[in-house]
Structures are given as C-alpha cells and as structure tokens.
C-alpha cells in the first residue's frame, strides 16, 4: 500500500504541473518564443547546475569506490538495452524523428525526480548507496550516449551531405556539469555555501519547467494526441518490461557466477530500471527537430502508468 500511495502522489504532482503549463498555453499566456526559451534555459543552464549539485550532494569518494561493483550490473543492463532498442528500431521500422526517443525510453529513466523519492519511501535512507549506482549510470548514459541517438535522428538533416564533426555535441552542457562535479568530488575541492545554494536554486527549476514544457506541447497538439499507437506501446514495453527484465537478467547472471548482491541493492536497481521516461525527452526531441508530440506522449503515458507498474514489481522482486 505504501508503494502504491507513494507512486500515486508522485504522479499526481507531476500531472498538476503539466496541467498548469497546458492551461496557461491555452489561455495564450505563453507564446512560441517562450517554449524555445524554456528549452534553452533547461538544457544549457538549469540542468548542468542540477547535476553538479546532485553529484556532490549524494556522492563521496568512498561511495564512488564502494559502488564500482554494482555499476557493472547497471552498465550491462544499459548496454543490452541500447542493443535491443536499436535492433527494434530496425525491425519495427521506427520512423526518423522518433528513433532517438524510442531508444532512450528503453534505457534512460527519470531517476532523480520520480525514482529517488519513491526509492526513499519504499526502502528508506539505507538504500541510498544502491540508488546512487543507478543514478550515476543513468546520468552518464543519458548525456554521453542517449542524447546522441536523439541528435543523430534529426529528420531535417541531409543524409547525403556529410557535415563536419561538431565537438560541442560530444560534450553537451549536462555532461559537462557531471564531469566538472566529478573533478570537484575526486579532488575534494570545497564549494562555498553561497555558490552551492545558488546552483541548487537554479537547478531546482529543471523538473517544473520540463513539466510545464510538456503541458505547452500537449496544448499545441491537443489532448487527443495522447494515445497508444504501435510505437508508443513498444516504447512503454521497453520502459516497464524490457528494462527491468534486463536488470534482473544481469543480477541473475551475477548470482549464478557467485557475485550475488544484497537483496536491497537488487530491489533498488530493478525499481529504478522501471522508472518513467525522462521529463526532458520532449525538449531534446524538439532541439533535434524530432517528433515532439511522440516524445511528450511516451513521457506522459509512462508517468501515469508507473502507478500500476510499481506495486506489480514490488511483488515480483520478492521472488528474485
């Protein structure tokens, strides 16, 4: 019951903020320029600040070393997830503009803003070291790999014309925020309280602004755009079935090889693997001229359906 109520409360909060963006857009309080400005603000300012603060808040050098073993399981499941998702884009013939979003739905999850509060409610503070395993891998995966699948899925690109390599794409702003935070962490560089507070304040706008952006997109597309077409159904299957199944597979392989992990660690990794899609997916899709309506649809539906998925997973992990 605790798992169910926590998931319901998390989803209701998210839906209310999306509804706010939807309402204000319908009332013409937000114009098209505002949507573009939100995208820039989140991706290039707020998100790097949020990641920087989160890394220094939740990680220490000792924790980073102690979690290295568990990272192998997460790495294995993510690698397999990318492979399965990429193969399905070919088999299902997912159209350009949706492929990057489709692949990210199979691999990368909304860990901080949904996964973290849920994990604390389900397993308590003692699960935090195990949560950090998934958080680190999810962050690196999203901004070092996932973002490239989306940027290379730009349907407006001329495939016959080979563009010069853009080094800026190799290091997107959120990944730079993560790498800089690691430098501060490993070298034990102190961050003045006032700087930390400032970055926390700026980083705190990521989730509400991302959700407002989703509301704006929904208002432009219409509520009828929320539907379960073939591509959406497969993306949801990837998020809620394939991703946790691959994590379970890695844990079972490790257990059979004599490298079993504590039950709390396995439970945490499995729950995180099934968290909803990234709230920033529609923004990433928009920046690469992708199918923003599709990205909005899979994020919204995965967030709502998460209420049903969590109690089911909590029952299944008892047998693993």
Buried (B, 14 or more C-beta within 10 A) or exposed (E): EEBEEBBEBBBEBBBEBBBBBBEBBBEEEBEEEBBEEBBEBBBEBBBBBBBBBBBBEBBEEEBBEEBEEBBBBBBBBBBBBBEBBBEBBEEEEBBBBBBBBBBBBBBBBBBBBBBBBBBBBBBEEEBBBBBBBBBBBBBBBBBBBBBBBBBEBBBEBEEEEEEEEEEEEEEBBBBBBBBBBBEBBEEEEEBEEEEBEEBBEBBBBBBBBBBBBBBBBBBBBEEEBBEEEEBBEBBBBBBBEBBBBBBBBBBEEBEEEEEEBEEBBBBBBBBBBBBBBBBBBBBBBBBBBBBBBBBBBBBBBBBBBBBEBBBEBBEEBEEE
